[in-house]
Amino acid sequence: MRERIVIANWKMNGSREANALWVSNFLAEPVRLSCRTVVCAPFIYLPELTEACRNTAIEIGAEDVNENASGAFTGEVSAAMLADFGIRFAIVGHSERRRLYGETDNRVAMKAVTLVKNGIRPVICVGETLEERERGETPAVILRQLNAVLAVLKPESIGAIAYEPVWAIGTGKSADPATAQTVHAGIRARLVQAAPEAGKLTPILYGGSVTPENAASLFAEADIDGALVGGASLNAQSFYSIGEALCAARP
Ligand SMILES: O=C(CO)COP(=O)(O)O
């Protein structure tokens, strides 16, 4: 069976005090979620969060990584450094990184490779802009982003693919479940083409204005195996509710 995962992407939010409160609020929920639960946070908080979540159901991930092993890259963090702190997941290719910092498909693929080399599961984001969708380019854009990764990694090395339509991120306008499922099915088909067995097992997450209200309808779709949650993940109870919806949809 495919793994189910909910991932919080806190982006550039949080404080030591707010993070500690988040963890205690999440752990105060009486039932432990049966799906994998990951919190991706800014680099500086990762060691403290890792300690706070040791022996709990929460795993800690990074929001990005540098593609190089080490050297003169001022301000950057390598995969080996993340591994040194026991980090098991990292997001790469988030649309904010692609758009604001000019990350190319190839650079995203290199980041995924360095993570795998260091035993960290890459969560690879793909997604089209509104203009690309309106021009009917969604399948081609997703395939281009996915192919760059599949050129250097086998599907079994990919921790998860996250489909995040850029127009749905932070807008309150989630993709409707059928629209998301169509893209997820296309991603699944490409993964299976690359590896007939392993491709069936790669979790494909949806991200973009996921809330406790719309989560269940998204998770009812056959190829939506979880969520990458931004805004709603800043509230521990909301993020827990999204996890609950996933566990209920795929017991
Ligand atoms: O970018 C996202 C997660 O990586 C989605 O953000 P929102 O859930 O705030 O739309």
Ligand as a Chemical Component Dictionary entry (heavy atoms), coordinates in Angstrom:
data_LIG
# 
_chem_comp.id                   LIG 
_chem_comp.type                 NON-POLYMER 
_chem_comp.pdbx_formal_charge   0 
_chem_comp.three_letter_code    LIG 
# 
loop_
_chem_comp_atom.comp_id 
_chem_comp_atom.atom_id 
_chem_comp_atom.alt_atom_id 
_chem_comp_atom.type_symbol 
_chem_comp_atom.charge 
_chem_comp_atom.model_Cartn_x 
_chem_comp_atom.model_Cartn_y 
_chem_comp_atom.model_Cartn_z 
_chem_comp_atom.pdbx_ordinal 
LIG O1 O1 O 0 2.952  26.341 -0.688 1  
LIG C1 C1 C 0 2.247  25.584 -0.051 2  
LIG C2 C2 C 0 2.828  24.463 0.678  3  
LIG O2 O2 O 0 4.128  24.215 0.280  4  
LIG C3 C3 C 0 0.796  25.798 0.062  5  
LIG O3 O3 O 0 0.566  26.962 0.777  6  
LIG P1 P1 P 0 -0.919 27.286 1.277  7  
LIG O4 O4 O 0 -1.429 26.038 1.941  8  
LIG O5 O5 O 0 -0.745 28.435 2.199  9  
LIG O6 O6 O 0 -1.708 27.601 0.038  10 
# 
loop_
_chem_comp_bond.comp_id 
_chem_comp_bond.atom_id_1 
_chem_comp_bond.atom_id_2 
_chem_comp_bond.value_order 
_chem_comp_bond.pdbx_ordinal 
LIG O1 C1 DOUB 1 
LIG C1 C2 SING 2 
LIG C1 C3 SING 3 
LIG C2 O2 SING 4 
LIG C3 O3 SING 5 
LIG O3 P1 SING 6 
LIG P1 O4 DOUB 7 
LIG P1 O5 SING 8 
LIG P1 O6 SING 9 
# 
